[in-house]
Amino acid sequence: MLMLFNMILSLIMFISGIMVYSLKRKHLLSTLLTLEFIVLSLFLIMYMYLLSYYYEMYFLMIFMVFVVCEGALGLSILVSMIRTHGNDYFNSFNVLQC
């Protein structure tokens, strides 16, 4: 019963993260935070799945390595965008300019 509740809670977290990501796209920092929230909910879903079938948890360690790399890459893009443009608004950032 508790496992089902946790799985439903993780799915609600994932769906709400997708909704916030699609609705709030004004700042780069807010999009990075919602991406991390989505990844956290995916981690919980995979943990519940692997725990329910008594699988090994090595895949979660590999998944967390990729999550950390994704977070570091996102923060480096955020820092370089703030240094070049002064803010993290997507409206002031033109992709076509060099």
C-alpha positions, 0 to 999 in steps of 0.5 A: 500500500505504501509502495503504491502511494509513493509511486502515485506521488512520484507520478504526480511530481513528474506531471506537475514538473512537466506542467511547470516546465512548459508554463514557466519559461521566462528565466533560465534558472527556473527552467533548470530548477524544474528540470532537476525536479523532473529528474528527482521524480524520475529517480523516485519512480525508478527507485520504486520500480527497482525496489519492487522487483528486487533488482540491483540498484547500480543503474540508479548510481549511473543515472545520478552521475548523468544527473550531476553532469546535466546539472553542472552543464546547466549551471555553466550555461547559466553563468556564461549567459549571465556574464555575457548578457547580464541576466537570465531572461530568454527574451533578451537572448537571441540565438541567431546572434554570434 
